[in-house]
Amino acid sequence: MAPVTAPRKPWLSRFGWLVLIWGASVLTLGVVALGFRVLMKAAGLSL
C-alpha cells in the first residue's frame, strides 16, 4: 500500500511563512542589539 501524504500547500503560502519567520528573527535581533546598546551606554562603554 502506498503511504498517504497530505496535499502540499501552495508555494505562496509557504513563501509567506518563510518571510514572516525571517522578518520576526530580524526584528528580534534588532531589539536585542538595541538593548545591548542601551546597557553599554548606561555603563559608560560607548563612544
Buried (B, 14 or more C-beta within 10 A) or exposed (E): EEEEEEEEEEEEEEEEEEEEEEEEEEEEEEEEEEEEEEEEEEEEEEE
